[in-house]
Amino acid sequence: MMKIRTIDWKNNKIRLIDQTKLPCKFVYLDIDNLKSLWQAIKELKVRGAPALGAAAGLGMYLGVKDYPGSDWPGFSLKLKAVAEYIASSRPTARNLFWGIERICGVALENKNKPVAKIKQIIFTETQKIMQEDMASCRKLGNYGAKLLKNKNQILTICNAGILATIDYGTALGVIYSACQQGKKIKVFSCETRPLLQGARLSAWELYQQGVDVTMIADNTAAHLMSNGKINAVIAGADRIASNGDSANKIGTFNLAILAKYHKIPFYIAAPKSTFDLKIKDGRGIEIEMRKREEVAQILLKKDTAPKGVKVLNPAFDVTPQQLISGIITDYGIIRRPFFKNIRRILRSDKCV
């Protein structure tokens, strides 16, 4: 495996790969203030549900580590303010809020301890979040690899790999695990308009890993499926409702419909932390709307549409659970009925 970490804590700062520079440049950003972290999240310098969970946790620590007081009431108000600020960066990814909630929860559990000690506990929790992600992605990958056969050809969208997690991946983690088991897997990576995460990120990291990858325009998927070139579709997720409806990068729903028509299995790959059991179905998932320039320009540089033309730019869509063959998690592969099995499996380590 390529020895990189998408996000980490180094020299009292958050260190992350600036994903807007890839594939042309591999650049680390060292972030020492909350505003810069907020901008990095908003501008997709760091992205991907699990990586955002880590960013949120580290951001919480960054925001409170220099709090000068020693009283819990004042510290808790500071913690709340930091949480609300980080949460305002992006609305859809469940892991962002999960990371915030986890830090707030551990702080509350230890509110009777000195503030200096609570800060240490928060930092330790941020390290646990990252270590657990590294372990959970590998578990998820091993479960998912069982679904793939030698010489399978897999279609994916956006980036749910190393760059979306700490160092391994969810959807691409399944590919990496299968390859490590000796299976020869070919990947078709949708370019993923409008910001080309499939081209700039997935194709880059798969190529770096030595995986056989071919990049395609998004509208090539149906052609490949109709010609028998795809054995399965595997996508990541940013939030999964309690019935299995899954939000992922815009265009994922399209692939699920195409896969259903062509009788190709369609899988979602995501860790337990991406599930939101408070939401009944996909209608409860807030979809982030982003600025027009992302669509009206190529990578925010060259105009591709008339000035002033209206643009609709949702960052995500929701794939209904009826189109999902299975959800690959770090607790096993969840199959229908999703509403029942999501609860049963996520409370155990048993795979179905």
N, C-alpha and C positions, 0 to 999 in steps of 0.2 A: 504493500500500500504506500501511496505517496504520503510522506511524513509532514503533513501540514495541519495546523489547527485554525479553523475559521475564526474563532474568537477565544481570547485568553486574558489573563490578568498578568501584566508584566510591568515591573518598575513603578508600582503604585498607579498604573493606568490600565484602561481597557485597550487591549491590542486586538485589532480585527483586520481581516483582508478587505481592502476596498474593491468590492465586486463590480463597481462601475468601470474600473480600469481594465478588467479582463476582457478578452484574452491577450490584449496587446502588452499590458504591463502587470506584473505581480507586485503589488504595493501594500504594505501594512500601514494602518493608521493607529496612532497612539492617542487615545482620548482621555482627557483629564477633567472634563466638565460636562454637565448634563445637557446643555444646549447642543454641544457637538454630537453627543450620543443621539439625541432626539433627531437631529438632522441626518445623521448616518442611517438611522432606521427609516425615516421618511423618504430619503433619497435612494434607498435600496443598496446602500454601501454594505450593509449587513441585512440579510433577508433569509427566508426559510423558517418554518415554524419552530423547530427545535433550537436553532441558532438564536432566534428572537427570545426564546425562553431564557437562554443563558444571558443574552444582552440585557434583558429586563432585570434579572437577578443581580448582575454586576452593576447595572445602572442604579439600582436601589442602594447598593453599598456605596457606590461613588457619591451618591447624593447626600448620604448621612454621615460618612466617615469623619468629616471635619466639623460636625455639629459640636458647638462649644459647651453646651449645657450638660448637666448631670441629672436632670429630672426626667422621669418617664413621661409626664404629660406634655412637656415641651418637645421631647424627642418623638413622641407618637404623632404630634401635629406635623413635625418635619417629615416624618416617614409618609404620612398621608399625602402631603403636598408633592413629594417626589413621586409617589405612586400615581397620582392623578396626572402629573406632567408626562411621565413615560407612557402611560396608557393612552394619552391623546395623540400619540404619533401615528398609530395604525390601528384600525378597528377590528379587522377580520381574524387575524391569527390568534387562535386560542392560547398558544403557548406564551405569548407576550403577557397576557393577563394571568396565566397560570404561574409564571415566574414571579410576577409582582405579588400575587396572593400567597405564594409559598414563603417569600421573605417576610411579608407582613405577619403571616401566621406564626413563624418561628420567633419573631420579635415579641409578639403578644404572649406567647407561651413563656417567655423569659422576662416579662416586664418587671418582676420583682428583683431582678438582678441589677447591678450597676450598669449605667449606660455604656461605659467602656467595654464591659463584658458582652453586652448585647451586640455591639458593633462587631466584636470578634466572632460571635455566634452567627451573625448575618454573613460575614465573609466566609466562614466555614461552610455555610449552606450553599453559597454560590459555587464553591468548589465541588460540592456534592451534586449539584444540578448538572455540572459539566461531566463529572465522572459517570453519573448515572446515564446520561445521554450516550456516552461512548459505549457503555455496556448494553443499553437497550437497543441501539441501532444494530449491534452485532447479533443480538438475539433475534430481532426482527428479520435481519438478513438471512439468518440460518433457517428460520421458519419459511420465509418466502422462497428460498432456493429450492425447497422440496417441490415447488410447483413447476419448476423449469426443467426441461429435458436438454440433453446434449444437442447442440446445433439449433436450438430455438432462436427465433428472431422476435425481439421485444420492441414495442413502441413505447416511448415515454414523452412527456411534455414538461416544459419549464425545467427547474433544477431541484431535485430532491436527493442530492448527493452529499459529498463531503462539504460543499460550500453552503448547504442548507442546515447542516448540523455541526457538531464539534469537529468530527474528523472521519466520518464514515458514510452516512446517508441512510435514507429510508427506501424510496423506490430504487435508487441506484445501489443502495446497500444490498438489496436482493441480488442485483446483477453481480456485484463484487463477491458476495458469498458464493454464488453459483460458479463463478470463474475460479475461485480459490478451491472449490471442490473438484476442479478439473473439467468442468463442462465448458464447451465452446459456445459462447453466446454472442449473437450479433444484435446490436442496438441501433434502432432508428430514432433519432432525436429530433422532435419537432422544433423548429426555430423559436417558436413561441413569441409571436408579436404581442404587444408593440415593442417591448424592450429586449427581446431576443435572449432570454435567459437560457433557452435550450441550445442556442447556437454559441453564445459567448461563454456559458458556464458549464452546462452538461457535456457538450461536445468536447470542450477543453479538458475537463477533468477525466472523462472517459478515455480520451486519447492519451493523456498523461499516464493513465493507469494501464495502458496497453490493451484496452478493450476494443474490439472491432466495432467502431461506431460510424454511422453515416448520418449526416445532417440532412433534413428535408424541410421544404417549405411546409407550413401548417396545412395548406390545402392539398398536399400530396397524400395524406393519410388514407383517404378512401381508395385511391388508386392502388396503394400497396395492399390494402386489405382485400380488395376485389380480385387481386391477382395471387392471393394465397401467400403473401410474403410476411404476414404477421401471425405469430402464434399466441401472443398475449399482449395486453396493454397494462402497464403498471404506472400509476401516478401517485404523487404525494398528496397531502391534504393540509389545509391550514386550520380547519375546524370541522369536527364531525358531530352531528346532532345525535340524540339518543336513539333515533330510529335508523341511523346509518347514513342519512343524507350527508354528503361530503362536499365542503367548499374547497376548491383548489383554483389554480391559475386559470384565468379566462381561456376558454377553448377546451377544457377538460370534458365538459358536458358534451361538446360536439363529438369527441372521440368515443365517449361511452355509447352514444346513440349509434355511431358507425359500427362499433364493436358488436352491439346487440344485433344489428341488421346482418352482419357477416358471421354471426355465431362464434365470436372470438371472446374468450374470457377477459373481463376488465376488472383489475384489482386496484384497490387503494392501499397504500402503505403508510402507516403513521403510528407513532408510539402512543401509549396510554394518555400522555399529557395533552394530546391534541383533541381528545374527546371532551365534549361539553354536554354532560348529562342533564343540565338544567334546561337545555333547549329541546323541545319536543321533536321538531323536524327542521328541514332546511329553511323554511319561511322565517325562522327566528334568527337566522345568521345575518348579521349586518354586512353588506357588501361595500367595500371601500371604492369610492369613486376618485379617480386621479385626474391630473391636469391634461388639457387638450393637447399640449405640445408633445406628449409621449406618443400620440397617434398621428398628429399632423406633421411630425418631423421624424427623421431617421436618427434615433439615439440623441434626440434633442439638439441636432446640429443642422440638418438639411431639410428644408420644407418639402413636404410631399402633398400638401393640400392648399387650396386658395386661402389667403388671409381672411380671417373673419368667418370662415365656414364653421358650422356647428359640429362638435365632436362629442361622442359619448364614449367614456373610457372606464368601464368597470374593471377592477383589477382581478376579480374572481367571478366564477359562476358556481352553481351548486348542482352536483350530480345526484339525482334521486336514487335512493337505495335499491329500487327495482332494477336498475341497470348495473349494479355492482355484484360481481361474482363472489367476492370475498374481501375482507379487510385484513391485511397482514399487519400484525402488531407484535410488540415485544412480549406479549402474553400468549401468542398463538394466532392462528388464522380464524377469524370470525366469519361464520357463514349464516345464512338465513335460518330462522327468523332473527333479524338483527336486533330488534328491540329487546328481545329476551336474551339472546346470546351475548350481546355487548356487556350487559350487566353481569351475567354469569362468568364470563371468561376474564373480564378485567378485575374480578375479585379473586382470581386464582391464577395458577401458572399452568393450567391444563389447556392443551391445544385440541381443537376439533378439526 
